[in-house]
Amino acid sequence: MRAHHVNAESLRDRILQLESEHSGLDRIIDRMSDEPGIDDLELQRLKKRKLKLKDTIILLQLQLEPDAHS
């Protein structure tokens, strides 16, 4: 049972890290979108990274609580 607790705790920590990175990307994307002459390719890359982070967060949350997202 202890191993499950440690694993759940590490999953929660990882989710928090990814959510923080996701929020940071959100702020960067917002700032870049407001700037004239933005690099569309870089903006697109950041948006894809943000989507991948969100997908990873959801997958980890499902591992943590499989029935919560059904």
Secondary structure, 3 states (H helix, E strand, C coil): CHHHHHHHHHHHHHHHHHHHHHHHHHHHHHHHHHCCCCCHHHHHHHHHHHHHHHHHHHHHHHHHCCCCCC
